[in-house]
Amino acid sequence: MDDSARAEPLLREVVEDVRRLYGLRHPQVGIALNNLGNAVSDLEGRLADAEAAYQESISILRQSGAPSAVVAALLFGVTPI
């Protein structure tokens, strides 16, 4: 089992824990979902699952008022200017 496959269940737990701690639409939930999407996108045949995590992440971060540069940086793994 590769790293992404081992990470997925742990990252799903993180998403649920962050939702319980901060609420369903908190920016930390968006970040946790982005991390989950990154891991799932590495798994064979799981792009639709990764896309769903990314879409929810983007929705949460946009609603939180996060600047577009921050949202883009998270999705592409770069540091915002």
VOKOL-580781 format. One record per residue (C-alpha): x, y, z; residue in one letter. Coordinates in steps of 0.25 Angstrom, whole numbers, padded with zeros to 4 digits, always signed. Layout:
XYZA;...
//
This chain:
+0000+0000+0000M;+0006+0013-0004D;+0006+0026+0005D;-0006+0032-0001S;-0014+0020+0001A;-0010+0019+0016R;-0012+0034+0017A;-0026+0034+0012E;-0034+0029+0024P;-0025+0037+0034L;-0028+0050+0025L;-0043+0046+0026R;-0042+0046+0041E;-0036+0059+0041V;-0047+0065+0032V;-0057+0060+0042E;-0050+0064+0054D;-0048+0078+0049V;-0063+0079+0045R;-0066+0075+0059R;-0056+0085+0065L;-0059+0097+0056Y;-0072+0095+0049G;-0076+0090+0036L;-0072+0102+0027R;-0059+0107+0035H;-0047+0110+0026P;-0039+0099+0033Q;-0049+0089+0028V;-0046+0095+0014G;-0031+0093+0016I;-0033+0078+0022A;-0042+0075+0009L;-0031+0080+0000N;-0021+0071+0007N;-0031+0059+0005L;-0032+0063-0009G;-0017+0063-0011N;-0016+0049-0006A;-0028+0043-0013V;-0024+0049-0026S;-0011+0040-0026D;-0020+0027-0025L;-0024+0019-0037E;-0038+0022-0042G;-0041+0032-0031R;-0041+0045-0038L;-0056+0047-0036A;-0054+0046-0021D;-0042+0056-0021A;-0050+0066-0030E;-0062+0065-0020A;-0052+0068-0008A;-0046+0080-0016Y;-0060+0085-0020Q;-0064+0085-0006E;-0051+0091-0001S;-0052+0103-0011I;-0067+0105-0007S;-0063+0106+0007I;-0051+0115+0005L;-0058+0125-0004R;-0070+0126+0006Q;-0060+0129+0017S;-0055+0141+0009G;-0041+0135+0006A;-0035+0143-0005P;-0034+0136-0019S;-0019+0135-0018A;-0020+0127-0005V;-0030+0117-0011V;-0021+0116-0023A;-0009+0114-0015A;-0015+0103-0007L;-0020+0096-0019L;-0007+0096-0026F;+0002+0095-0014G;+0009+0108-0016V;+0012+0120-0007T;+0002+0132-0010P;+0009+0145-0013I;
//
